């Protein structure tokens, strides 16, 4: 549920390709790879946060009814009443943390943003799609930079995570 299928390997593969083929291209080495790492790190961070919060919430939520049952059995035990109250409080707190911090949704957004940029890089690298004019490598590099920047600009705004292809790709 919180996995990132193949992303670290894809990022490492892109770094290898860039080191071999584009070591003199400042845009690809600095801006593109840096942005790719930022999205990958954010996806990893959100995956970890969501998984930990969900597991803690599940454990606390499972313990709460047990303690409430024990508290009902031992009517005069104040410690069990306090523990039951605290467990119920923490179960609610961790449940609301999942919703408030939106870790699962952010994980999906950052993973998708990273994957869209990886896809665009492979189109550029393989010279397919809008980059099929293999004779003009300068034009393809410029087109890649323009398209990647348009995507990054849209992906950087949480309210506009739509990943429609940039208009400049039409020609």
N, C-alpha and C positions, 0 to 999 in steps of 0.2 A: 504494500500500500504506500509506503514512504520510500520506495526505492528509486534510484536514478539509473535506469537501464543503460549501461554502456557510456554514459556521459564522460566520466574521467578518462576512459580510453579514447574517446573521440577528441577531447580537448588535447590530450597528449599527442595523438596522431596529427592534429592540426599544427601543434607546436613543432613537430618534427618536419612536416611539409614546409612550414614557414621558414624554419632554420635552413632547410636545404635549397629552397627555391626563391624566397623573398627576403633574404637577410638584409638587403639594401633598401627595402621598402619600409620607411618609417611609420606610415599609417598602419600597415598590417601588423608590424611588430609591436608598436606601442598602443595605439588606440584600440584596434580590433581585438588583439589578444588580451589586453587589459580588461576590456568590456566583457569578453567571453569569460575570463576568470571571475570577474565580479558577479555575473549572473550565476556561474557555477557555484561559487562560494555561498551566495545567498540561498540558492536552492538547497545546498548541503545543510546550512544553518537552520533553515526552516524545516527541513526533513527531521533533523535531530530534535529541534524544539517540539515539533508536533508529536513525534514518537514518544518522547519522554513525558510530556504533559499528559498524553492520552493514557500511557501505562500507569502513571501515578494516579490519575483520576480513576481508572478501572480498579486499582488495588484499594484505594480509599473508599470508593463506592461499594466494593464488595465487603469491606470490613464494617461499614456503618450499620447495616442491618443485623449483623452478628452481635455487635456491641449493644445495639438497641434491644435485641432479644434478651441478652444477658442482663441488661439493665432492668427490663421488665420482670425478669425472674428474681433478681435480687433487688427488691423494691427500695431498700434503704441504703443502697450503695451509691454514694455521691460521686466517687471516682468514675464509675461506669457511666453515670449521667453526663459528667464533664467530657469524658472520652467520646461518648456518642454524639454530643453536641459539636465537639471539635471535628470529628470525622465527617459529619453531615456538612459542616461549614466548609471544610477543605474539599469535599467532593463537589460542592457547588462552585467553589472558587476555581478549581482546575477545569471544570466544565465551562465556566464563563471565560477562562483564559484562552481556551481553544477557539471560542467564538470572537473574543475581543481582539486577540493578536492575529487571528486568521492565518495561522501557520500553514495549514494544509492548502488553502487557496493560494497563498504566496508561493509555496513550494511549486504548485502547478504553474503559476504565472512565470516564475523565474526559470523553471525547467523549459517551458515552452519558448521563452525569449531566447534562452541559450540554444535550443534546438533549431529555431528559425535562423539564427546567425550562423550556426554550423552548416545548415542546409545551403544558405546563400554562399558561404565560403566554398563549399564543394562544387556548386554550380560554376563559380568563378574559376576555381582551380582546374576543373575538368574541361572548361571551355564550352559548356552547354547552356541551353536556354538563351538568355539575353547576352551571354558572353561567348556566343558561338563564332564571332568574328575573330578567329585565332590569329589572323595576320596582324591585327592592330592591338598589341599587348598594352600599349600606353592607354588607349581608349578603354580597354577592358578594366585596367586598374583604376582608372578614373571613375568608370561606371560602377565598379564594385564599391569604391569609397563613397560615392553619392548614395547608392542604394543601401549600404550598411548604415550610413549616418541617418538616413531617413527612418530606417527600421529602429535604430537605437533611440532616436528622438521620440518615436511613438511608444517604444517599449519602456522608456524612462518615466512615462506619466502613468501612474496606476489607474487613472480613470479611463485611459485609452489603450487597453491591452489588445485591441483588435489588431490582427496581424495581416491586414490586407497588403498586397504587394505595392511598393511605391509607384507613383505615377511616372517617374523618370525612366522606368524600365521599359516603357512602351517604345522607346527608340532613342 
